[in-house]
Amino acid sequence: MRILCVSTCSALVLTLLAALGASARDVSSSRRSVLKVTLHATVTKKWNTVTHTTLSGCDVSIHSVGTRKVTLRSKRPTKVAVASGSGRVSYKPAAVRYVTAEVSGSGDQTTKYEPPCQQPAEHVDCPRVNKVVSGAILRFFRSKRNEISFRPSLLPDVGGSCPFQSATVRGIRPGLHQAQGELAEAALTNPRVPGQTAIASADVDSELDGDEEGTVTERVRWTLTFAR
């Protein structure tokens, strides 16, 4: 049997060739690099509040001024495979390991007694506290094109009751997820580019009112460096 195929078969052949060419271009355009990733970050919380409450049957106001600061540093780089192609970028693992967290806290508080209580005001300079935690892992992700964000994580705290923090103030826990860092994704898999650094910052001020007045300030700064 003889099959006649002229224009239809020619179109089919051209379509197959075009598909093969597109597939080859996709393969050639995909790139992969293994980079050394390091993190440096500071996360700071400051509060200056006056809380109205009851203590030993007396109405009191507690003026509290405090600072909590977490400094994060990579003890050594994390090797991360970065792959790009078809407009997509992936990171494996999407995490920074071997991170050391240094936590410090300081502040003071003054308690004033309201009439009819006659007790004098009590002022306390809180002892400065420090703590070091090793081996932390911080996970990140591609939040959009040319942008990296960190997933929420619970950073270490020094604890303690001085200076005073109400439940509202204690519940404010700043973290790396509050800031997004920009970088040129195309450069990550370009062997001619020595590295890229994503730089991020965020500032948040919260005003309190009611039984508690004052301000809580959050400051987040981080750099994530990809080096060859």
C-alpha positions as CSV (number, residue, x, y, z in Angstrom):
1,M,0.0,0.0,0.0
2,R,1.4,3.4,-0.9
3,I,0.7,6.3,1.5
4,L,0.5,9.8,0.0
5,C,1.7,12.4,2.4
6,V,2.7,15.8,1.2
7,S,1.7,19.0,3.0
8,T,0.3,17.2,6.1
9,C,3.5,15.2,6.8
10,S,5.7,18.2,6.1
11,A,3.9,20.2,8.7
12,L,4.2,17.3,11.1
13,V,7.9,17.0,10.6
14,L,8.4,20.8,11.1
15,T,6.4,20.6,14.3
16,L,8.5,17.8,15.6
17,L,11.7,19.6,14.7
18,A,10.5,22.8,16.4
19,A,9.6,20.8,19.6
20,L,13.0,19.1,19.6
21,G,14.7,22.5,19.1
22,A,12.8,24.1,22.0
23,S,13.6,21.1,24.2
24,A,17.3,21.5,23.4
25,R,17.2,25.2,24.1
26,D,15.5,24.5,27.5
27,V,18.3,22.0,28.4
28,S,21.0,24.3,27.3
29,S,19.5,27.3,29.2
30,S,19.2,25.4,32.5
31,R,22.1,25.9,34.8
32,R,23.2,24.6,38.2
33,S,25.8,25.8,40.7
34,V,26.9,24.7,44.2
35,L,27.5,27.8,46.3
36,K,28.7,28.5,49.8
37,V,26.0,30.3,51.8
38,T,26.6,32.3,54.9
39,L,24.2,34.4,57.1
40,H,24.7,37.5,59.2
41,A,21.8,39.0,61.0
42,T,20.6,41.1,63.9
43,V,17.1,41.0,65.3
44,T,16.4,43.7,68.0
45,K,13.4,44.4,70.1
46,K,13.2,47.5,72.3
47,W,10.3,48.6,74.5
48,N,9.5,51.6,76.6
49,T,6.1,51.0,78.3
50,V,4.1,51.9,81.4
51,T,1.8,49.2,82.7
52,H,-1.0,49.9,85.2
53,T,-1.8,46.9,87.4
54,T,-2.3,45.8,91.0
55,L,0.5,44.6,93.3
56,S,0.0,43.5,96.9
57,G,-3.4,45.2,96.9
58,C,-2.0,48.5,95.6
59,D,-2.6,50.1,92.3
60,V,0.8,50.6,90.7
61,S,2.4,51.7,87.4
62,I,5.4,49.9,86.2
63,H,7.7,51.8,83.8
64,S,9.8,49.3,81.9
65,V,12.6,50.0,79.5
66,G,14.3,47.0,77.9
67,T,16.3,45.6,75.0
68,R,16.6,42.1,73.6
69,K,19.1,41.5,70.8
70,V,19.8,38.4,68.8
71,T,22.9,38.2,66.6
72,L,23.1,35.4,64.1
73,R,26.3,34.3,62.4
74,S,27.3,31.3,60.3
75,K,29.9,29.3,62.0
76,R,30.8,27.9,58.6
77,P,29.2,28.0,55.1
78,T,26.3,25.8,54.0
79,K,26.7,24.3,50.6
80,V,23.5,25.0,48.6
81,A,22.8,23.8,45.0
82,V,21.1,26.5,43.0
83,A,19.4,25.5,39.7
84,S,17.8,27.8,37.2
85,G,15.8,27.2,34.0
86,S,12.5,28.0,32.3
87,G,12.2,31.1,34.6
88,R,12.4,29.0,37.8
89,V,15.1,29.0,40.5
90,S,15.4,26.3,43.2
91,Y,17.6,25.9,46.3
92,K,18.6,22.6,47.8
93,P,18.7,22.6,50.7
94,A,16.8,25.9,51.2
95,A,18.4,26.5,54.6
96,V,21.4,27.9,56.3
97,R,23.0,25.6,58.8
98,Y,25.7,25.9,61.4
99,V,24.4,29.2,62.7
100,T,25.4,30.6,66.1
101,A,22.9,32.8,67.9
102,E,24.2,35.3,70.5
103,V,21.4,36.7,72.7
104,S,21.7,39.7,75.0
105,G,19.2,41.5,77.3
106,S,19.3,44.7,79.4
107,G,17.1,47.4,80.8
108,D,15.5,48.8,84.0
109,Q,12.1,49.3,85.6
110,T,10.5,51.6,88.1
111,T,7.4,50.7,90.1
112,K,5.3,53.6,91.5
113,Y,2.6,53.0,94.1
114,E,-0.6,55.0,93.8
115,P,-2.6,56.5,96.8
116,P,-3.7,55.5,99.3
117,C,-0.6,53.2,99.3
118,Q,2.4,55.0,100.8
119,Q,5.2,52.9,99.6
120,P,8.1,54.7,97.9
121,A,8.9,54.1,94.3
122,E,11.2,51.1,93.5
123,H,13.8,51.4,90.8
124,V,15.8,48.4,89.6
125,D,18.7,48.2,87.1
126,C,18.3,44.8,85.6
127,P,21.4,42.7,85.3
128,R,22.7,42.3,81.8
129,V,22.2,38.8,80.5
130,N,23.8,36.9,77.6
131,K,23.4,33.5,76.1
132,V,24.9,31.6,73.1
133,V,23.1,28.9,71.2
134,S,25.0,26.9,68.5
135,G,23.7,24.8,65.7
136,A,20.7,26.8,64.6
137,I,19.1,26.2,61.2
138,L,17.2,29.0,59.4
139,R,15.1,28.1,56.4
140,F,14.5,30.4,53.4
141,F,12.6,30.3,50.1
142,R,12.2,32.2,46.9
143,S,9.3,34.5,47.7
144,K,9.2,36.0,44.2
145,R,11.5,36.7,41.3
146,N,14.9,38.0,42.5
147,E,13.8,37.9,46.1
148,I,14.5,35.6,49.1
149,S,12.5,35.4,52.3
150,F,13.0,33.4,55.5
151,R,10.4,31.2,57.0
152,P,9.2,32.1,60.5
153,S,11.3,30.6,63.3
154,L,11.4,30.9,67.0
155,L,14.7,32.7,67.9
156,P,16.2,32.1,71.4
157,D,15.5,34.4,74.2
158,V,17.3,35.1,77.5
159,G,14.0,35.0,79.5
160,G,13.9,36.7,82.9
161,S,11.3,38.9,84.6
162,C,13.4,42.1,84.6
163,P,12.7,44.4,82.9
164,F,9.0,43.7,83.1
165,Q,7.2,42.6,79.9
166,S,3.4,42.2,79.8
167,A,1.9,39.4,77.9
168,T,1.4,41.8,74.9
169,V,5.0,42.9,74.9
170,R,6.3,39.4,75.4
171,G,4.2,38.1,72.5
172,I,6.0,40.4,70.1
173,R,8.8,38.2,68.7
174,P,10.6,39.8,65.7
175,G,12.3,37.5,63.2
176,L,14.0,37.3,59.9
177,H,10.7,36.6,58.1
178,Q,9.8,40.3,58.5
179,A,12.4,41.4,55.9
180,Q,12.9,40.3,52.2
181,G,16.2,40.5,50.4
182,E,16.8,41.2,46.7
183,L,19.4,39.7,44.5
184,A,20.1,39.0,40.9
185,E,19.1,35.3,40.5
186,A,20.7,35.0,37.0
187,A,24.1,35.7,38.6
188,L,23.8,32.8,41.0
189,T,24.4,30.2,38.2
190,N,26.7,32.4,36.1
191,P,30.2,31.0,36.7
192,R,31.8,34.3,35.8
193,V,30.1,36.1,38.7
194,P,32.0,35.4,42.0
195,G,28.9,35.8,44.3
196,Q,25.7,37.5,45.3
197,T,24.5,39.0,48.6
198,A,20.8,39.5,49.5
199,I,20.4,42.4,51.9
200,A,17.3,43.0,53.9
201,S,15.9,45.2,56.6
202,A,12.6,45.9,58.3
203,D,11.5,48.4,61.0
204,V,8.2,48.1,62.9
205,D,7.0,50.4,65.7
206,S,3.9,49.3,67.7
207,E,2.0,51.9,69.8
208,L,0.3,50.5,72.9
209,D,-2.7,52.1,74.8
210,G,-5.2,51.2,77.4
211,D,-3.9,49.6,80.6
212,E,-0.5,49.6,79.0
213,E,1.0,52.6,77.2
214,G,4.2,53.0,75.3
215,T,6.1,51.8,72.2
216,V,7.7,48.5,71.1
217,T,10.3,48.8,68.3
218,E,11.4,45.9,66.2
219,R,14.5,46.1,64.0
220,V,15.5,43.3,61.6
221,R,18.7,43.3,59.5
222,W,20.2,40.4,57.6
223,T,22.5,39.5,54.7
224,L,22.6,36.2,53.0
225,T,25.8,35.7,50.9
226,F,26.2,33.2,48.1
227,A,29.9,32.6,47.2
228,R,31.7,30.3,44.8
